[in-house]
Amino acid sequence: MGSAVTVARNQPALPFPAASTEDSRADHPEIRIAGRALRPTAVFDTYWRFAAKRQAVYLSRLAGEAGPWTDDPILLRHRFTNCYRAADRVSQYLIRHVSYEGSQQLEEVVFRTLLFKLFNRVSTWELLRDAFGEVSWENFDHSAYDEVLSRAFASGHKLYSAAYVVPPPRLEADRKHSNHLRLLELMMTSDLGDRIADGGSLRTAFELLQSFPAMGNFLGYQFAIDLNYSAVFDFDEMEFVVPGPGARDGIRKCFGPASDGIEADIISYMADHQQEQFERLGLAFAGLFGRPLQLVDCQNLFCEVDKYARVAHPEIAGHSGRSRIKQLFEPVREPVGAWFPPKWGLRT
């Protein structure tokens, strides 16, 4: 994905012809989801083609092959996350170095996971780890953690990932990171880990997380997924899904306005019918070492296809009206890792 293909900024070459909305809808039979008749646009097929190409890039990089790993000019030029959420670098770091390193007591795993996810930035985690040696709830000192982060912030250190916005809770502190430390303390003193374990489902975990200040539906779902990577929980990822704003945009581009309000049902349809769709288009997709796309992965793919379609299908609109992809692809020197929750039983 380096610079082997030069693409004009205003007139990019397309990996396959872009059809008009009307023509593409005529090529697809109606799909009934949640009692509605939906007519897919050209972006529906792009969803599956993108998934196959992006997964092929991941597997090529994992095998240590030299780039470029695709002939798709949009993938060559722009940055897209992996098809599988757990395969992305930050998730890989979380799983290997946060979830499964350190004490495996429930409250400690929950504490480390929540602390990491509130900032979602590896350098912030390592800053705290280097300062305290071991990041643990047992030895947590709010003032000491706040001092380390405040000093780093004052020196220009970025504390938060740009992947998505984590709104600051209003807990009467002056700084965003100080309020998040207070939120973390509130979660832990509310016995959140035990309550999630007692609830026994991903949905209950989401509902409990979502009930805390500034969490909201999207973050509540994402945090529930991250907690569920660990060994202390083992909920079914196919239980339910919460569509984020980017996914809603991608769904609108795939199915038009008739999809509004049934986005979660559509994501479930994509997960349930993935194999037949890949076969229909003659695409090779073996999954993640045999693991099919889960609901959270299909949700994330809609976010990425929303971005991809801004270039591949500029005539098909979503909700946001965005017309370009901001992030360009920049090669990362570190090798691609593949360390997944052992409970998944993947043979990597």
C-alpha positions as CSV (number, residue, x, y, z in Angstrom):
1,M,0.0,0.0,0.0
2,G,2.9,2.4,-0.5
3,S,3.2,4.8,-3.4
4,A,3.4,2.5,-6.4
5,V,0.2,3.9,-7.9
6,T,-0.3,7.6,-8.4
7,V,-3.9,8.7,-8.2
8,A,-5.0,12.2,-9.3
9,R,-6.7,13.9,-6.3
10,N,-9.8,14.9,-8.2
11,Q,-10.2,12.0,-10.6
12,P,-9.0,8.8,-9.0
13,A,-8.9,5.6,-11.0
14,L,-11.5,3.2,-9.7
15,P,-10.9,-0.5,-9.0
16,F,-14.2,-1.3,-10.7
17,P,-16.7,0.9,-12.6
18,A,-19.0,3.1,-10.6
19,A,-22.6,2.7,-11.6
20,S,-25.3,5.3,-11.1
21,T,-27.7,4.7,-8.2
22,E,-30.6,3.9,-10.6
23,D,-28.7,1.5,-12.7
24,S,-27.2,-0.3,-9.7
25,R,-30.5,-0.7,-8.1
26,A,-31.9,-2.3,-11.2
27,D,-29.2,-5.0,-11.0
28,H,-30.1,-6.1,-7.5
29,P,-33.2,-7.9,-6.4
30,E,-35.0,-6.6,-3.3
31,I,-33.8,-7.7,0.1
32,R,-36.3,-7.9,2.9
33,I,-35.0,-6.9,6.3
34,A,-37.1,-6.2,9.4
35,G,-40.2,-6.2,7.2
36,R,-38.9,-3.6,4.7
37,A,-38.1,-4.1,1.0
38,L,-34.7,-2.7,0.4
39,R,-33.1,-2.3,-3.0
40,P,-29.2,-2.3,-2.7
41,T,-27.1,0.3,-4.5
42,A,-23.7,-0.3,-6.1
43,V,-22.1,0.3,-2.7
44,F,-23.6,-3.0,-1.5
45,D,-21.4,-5.0,-3.8
46,T,-18.5,-2.6,-3.0
47,Y,-18.9,-3.6,0.7
48,W,-18.1,-7.2,-0.1
49,R,-15.3,-6.4,-2.6
50,F,-13.7,-4.0,-0.1
51,A,-13.8,-6.6,2.7
52,A,-12.1,-9.2,0.5
53,K,-9.4,-6.8,-0.7
54,R,-8.8,-5.3,2.7
55,Q,-8.5,-8.7,4.3
56,A,-6.1,-9.8,1.6
57,V,-3.9,-6.8,2.4
58,Y,-3.9,-7.8,6.0
59,L,-3.0,-11.4,5.4
60,S,-0.2,-10.4,2.9
61,R,1.3,-8.0,5.5
62,L,1.0,-10.6,8.2
63,A,2.9,-13.1,6.0
64,G,5.7,-10.5,5.6
65,E,5.2,-9.9,1.9
66,A,6.7,-6.8,0.4
67,G,4.3,-4.1,-0.6
68,P,2.3,-2.9,-2.4
69,W,-0.2,-5.5,-1.3
70,T,-3.0,-4.5,-3.6
71,D,-3.7,-2.9,-7.0
72,D,-6.7,-1.0,-5.7
73,P,-5.7,2.7,-6.0
74,I,-8.1,3.8,-3.3
75,L,-6.6,1.3,-0.8
76,L,-3.1,2.4,-1.9
77,R,-3.7,6.0,-1.2
78,H,-6.0,6.1,1.9
79,R,-5.9,4.6,5.3
80,F,-8.6,2.1,6.3
81,T,-8.9,-0.1,9.4
82,N,-8.8,-3.9,9.1
83,C,-12.0,-5.9,8.4
84,Y,-11.7,-7.4,11.9
85,R,-11.7,-4.9,14.7
86,A,-9.5,-7.1,16.9
87,A,-6.8,-7.1,14.2
88,D,-6.2,-3.4,14.3
89,R,-3.0,-2.2,16.0
90,V,-4.6,-0.6,19.0
91,S,-6.9,-3.5,19.6
92,Q,-3.9,-5.9,19.2
93,Y,-2.0,-3.9,21.8
94,L,-5.0,-3.9,24.2
95,I,-5.6,-7.7,23.9
96,R,-2.0,-8.7,24.3
97,H,-0.5,-6.1,26.7
98,V,-3.5,-4.9,28.7
99,S,-6.1,-7.7,28.8
100,Y,-3.8,-10.6,29.2
101,E,-0.7,-9.1,30.9
102,G,-0.9,-8.5,34.6
103,S,-3.3,-9.8,37.2
104,Q,-6.2,-11.8,35.8
105,Q,-8.5,-10.9,38.7
106,L,-11.8,-9.5,37.4
107,E,-11.5,-6.0,38.9
108,E,-7.9,-5.6,37.7
109,V,-8.7,-6.6,34.1
110,V,-11.7,-4.3,34.1
111,F,-9.7,-1.4,35.5
112,R,-6.8,-1.8,33.0
113,T,-9.2,-2.1,30.1
114,L,-11.3,0.9,31.0
115,L,-8.2,3.1,31.7
116,F,-6.7,2.1,28.4
117,K,-9.9,2.7,26.4
118,L,-10.7,6.1,28.0
119,F,-7.6,7.4,26.2
120,N,-7.3,4.7,23.5
121,R,-3.7,5.7,22.9
122,V,-0.8,3.3,23.4
123,S,1.6,6.1,24.3
124,T,-0.6,7.2,27.1
125,W,-0.8,3.7,28.5
126,E,2.9,3.3,28.3
127,L,3.4,6.7,30.0
128,L,1.4,5.5,33.0
129,R,3.1,2.1,33.0
130,D,6.5,3.7,33.0
131,A,5.5,6.1,35.8
132,F,4.0,3.5,38.1
133,G,5.6,0.2,37.1
134,E,2.4,-1.7,37.3
135,V,-1.0,-0.2,36.4
136,S,-3.5,-1.6,38.9
137,W,-6.7,-0.8,40.7
138,E,-5.2,-2.0,44.0
139,N,-2.5,0.7,43.9
140,F,-4.5,3.4,42.0
141,D,-3.9,6.9,43.3
142,H,-6.1,9.4,41.5
143,S,-3.9,12.4,42.3
144,A,-0.7,10.7,41.2
145,Y,-2.2,9.6,37.9
146,D,-3.6,13.0,37.3
147,E,-0.3,14.6,38.0
148,V,1.5,12.4,35.5
149,L,-1.1,13.1,32.8
150,S,-1.3,16.8,33.5
151,R,2.5,17.1,33.3
152,A,2.5,15.3,30.0
153,F,-0.4,17.4,28.6
154,A,1.4,20.6,29.6
155,S,4.5,19.5,27.7
156,G,2.5,18.9,24.5
157,H,1.9,15.1,24.8
158,K,-1.2,14.0,23.1
159,L,-3.2,11.9,25.6
160,Y,-6.1,10.8,23.4
161,S,-6.5,8.8,20.1
162,A,-8.0,10.5,17.2
163,A,-9.9,7.3,16.2
164,Y,-13.1,8.5,17.8
165,V,-14.2,11.2,20.3
166,V,-14.5,10.3,24.0
167,P,-16.5,13.1,25.4
168,P,-15.5,14.5,28.8
169,P,-17.8,13.7,31.7
170,R,-18.8,16.7,33.8
171,L,-17.4,15.6,37.1
172,E,-16.1,19.1,38.2
173,A,-12.5,18.7,37.2
174,D,-10.7,21.4,35.1
175,R,-9.2,19.0,32.6
176,K,-10.7,16.4,30.3
177,H,-8.2,13.7,31.5
178,S,-8.9,14.6,35.1
179,N,-12.6,14.1,34.6
180,H,-11.9,10.7,32.9
181,L,-9.9,9.6,35.9
182,R,-12.8,10.5,38.1
183,L,-15.2,8.6,35.8
184,L,-12.9,5.6,36.0
185,E,-12.9,5.7,39.8
186,L,-16.7,6.1,39.8
187,M,-17.0,3.0,37.6
188,M,-14.7,0.9,39.8
189,T,-16.2,2.0,43.1
190,S,-19.6,1.1,41.6
191,D,-18.5,-2.6,41.3
192,L,-19.0,-2.4,37.6
193,G,-17.0,-5.6,36.9
194,D,-19.0,-7.8,39.2
195,R,-22.3,-6.3,37.9
196,I,-21.2,-7.1,34.3
197,A,-20.3,-10.7,35.3
198,D,-23.6,-11.1,37.2
199,G,-25.5,-9.8,34.1
200,G,-24.1,-12.6,31.9
201,S,-24.5,-11.0,28.5
202,L,-22.9,-8.5,26.2
203,R,-26.1,-6.4,26.2
204,T,-26.1,-6.1,30.0
205,A,-22.5,-5.0,29.9
206,F,-23.4,-2.4,27.3
207,E,-26.4,-1.2,29.3
208,L,-24.3,-0.9,32.5
209,L,-21.5,1.0,30.7
210,Q,-23.9,3.2,28.9
211,S,-25.4,4.3,32.2
212,F,-22.3,6.2,33.2
213,P,-21.8,9.9,32.5
214,A,-20.7,10.8,28.9
215,M,-20.5,7.2,27.7
216,G,-23.5,7.0,25.3
217,N,-24.5,4.2,23.1
218,F,-21.5,4.0,20.8
219,L,-18.9,4.1,23.5
220,G,-20.9,1.8,25.7
221,Y,-20.9,-0.8,23.0
222,Q,-17.3,-0.4,22.0
223,F,-16.1,-0.6,25.6
224,A,-18.2,-3.8,26.1
225,I,-16.5,-5.4,23.1
226,D,-13.1,-4.5,24.5
227,L,-13.9,-5.9,28.0
228,N,-15.2,-9.1,26.3
229,Y,-11.8,-9.7,24.6
230,S,-10.4,-10.6,28.1
231,A,-10.5,-13.9,29.9
232,V,-12.8,-12.7,32.6
233,F,-15.9,-12.4,30.3
234,D,-17.0,-14.7,27.4
235,F,-20.2,-13.2,25.9
236,D,-21.4,-13.9,22.4
237,E,-20.4,-11.1,20.0
238,M,-23.3,-12.1,17.8
239,E,-25.8,-11.2,20.5
240,F,-26.5,-7.6,19.4
241,V,-24.9,-4.6,17.8
242,V,-25.0,-0.8,18.2
243,P,-24.5,1.1,14.9
244,G,-22.2,4.1,15.1
245,P,-22.5,7.3,13.0
246,G,-20.1,6.1,10.4
247,A,-21.9,2.8,10.0
248,R,-25.2,4.5,9.6
249,D,-23.6,6.5,6.7
250,G,-22.3,3.4,5.1
251,I,-25.7,1.6,5.5
252,R,-27.5,4.6,3.9
253,K,-25.1,4.4,0.9
254,C,-25.7,0.6,0.5
255,F,-29.5,0.7,0.9
256,G,-30.8,4.2,0.6
257,P,-33.2,6.1,2.9
258,A,-35.4,3.0,3.5
259,S,-32.7,1.7,5.7
260,D,-33.1,4.5,8.3
261,G,-34.1,3.1,11.7
262,I,-33.3,-0.6,11.0
263,E,-29.5,-0.3,10.8
264,A,-28.9,-2.9,13.5
265,D,-31.1,-5.4,11.6
266,I,-29.1,-4.7,8.4
267,I,-25.8,-5.3,10.2
268,S,-27.2,-8.7,11.4
269,Y,-28.3,-9.5,7.8
270,M,-24.7,-8.8,6.6
271,A,-23.2,-11.1,9.2
272,D,-25.7,-13.9,8.6
273,H,-25.4,-13.8,4.8
274,Q,-21.7,-13.0,4.4
275,Q,-20.7,-16.4,2.9
276,E,-23.4,-16.4,0.2
277,Q,-22.6,-12.8,-0.8
278,F,-18.8,-13.5,-1.1
279,E,-19.7,-16.6,-3.2
280,R,-22.2,-14.6,-5.4
281,L,-19.4,-12.2,-6.3
282,G,-16.8,-14.9,-6.7
283,L,-14.7,-13.4,-3.9
284,A,-12.2,-15.3,-1.8
285,F,-12.7,-14.6,1.9
286,A,-11.6,-17.2,4.5
287,G,-12.2,-15.0,7.5
288,L,-9.8,-14.5,10.4
289,F,-8.2,-17.9,10.5
290,G,-11.6,-19.4,10.0
291,R,-13.5,-16.9,12.2
292,P,-16.3,-15.3,10.2
293,L,-17.1,-11.6,10.5
294,Q,-18.9,-10.8,13.7
295,L,-21.5,-8.1,14.2
296,V,-19.0,-5.6,15.4
297,D,-16.8,-6.3,12.3
298,C,-19.7,-5.8,9.9
299,Q,-20.5,-2.6,11.8
300,N,-16.9,-1.4,11.4
301,L,-16.9,-2.4,7.7
302,F,-19.9,-0.1,7.1
303,C,-17.8,2.8,8.5
304,E,-14.9,2.0,6.2
305,V,-17.1,1.5,3.2
306,D,-18.7,4.9,3.9
307,K,-15.2,6.4,3.5
308,Y,-14.3,4.3,0.5
309,A,-17.5,5.1,-1.4
310,R,-16.7,8.8,-1.1
311,V,-14.1,8.2,-3.9
312,A,-15.5,5.0,-5.5
313,H,-19.2,6.2,-5.6
314,P,-19.2,10.0,-5.1
315,E,-22.7,10.1,-6.6
316,I,-24.2,8.1,-3.8
317,A,-24.8,10.1,-0.6
318,G,-24.9,9.2,3.0
319,H,-26.1,11.2,6.0
320,S,-23.0,13.3,6.6
321,G,-22.4,14.6,3.1
322,R,-18.7,14.2,3.4
323,S,-17.0,13.9,0.1
324,R,-13.3,13.1,0.8
325,I,-11.2,10.7,2.9
326,K,-9.0,12.7,5.3
327,Q,-6.5,10.1,6.3
328,L,-3.8,9.0,3.8
329,F,-2.0,5.7,4.0
330,E,1.4,5.9,5.7
331,P,3.4,2.7,6.0
332,V,4.2,1.6,9.6
333,R,7.6,-0.1,10.2
334,E,6.5,-2.4,13.0
335,P,5.5,-5.8,11.7
336,V,1.8,-6.7,11.7
337,G,0.8,-8.8,14.8
338,A,-1.7,-11.5,15.2
339,W,-2.4,-12.2,18.9
340,F,-6.1,-12.9,19.6
341,P,-8.0,-14.0,22.7
342,P,-7.0,-17.6,23.3
343,K,-10.6,-18.5,24.0
344,W,-11.3,-18.0,20.3
345,G,-9.2,-21.0,19.5
346,L,-7.7,-19.4,16.3
347,R,-4.7,-21.1,14.7
348,T,-2.6,-18.2,13.6
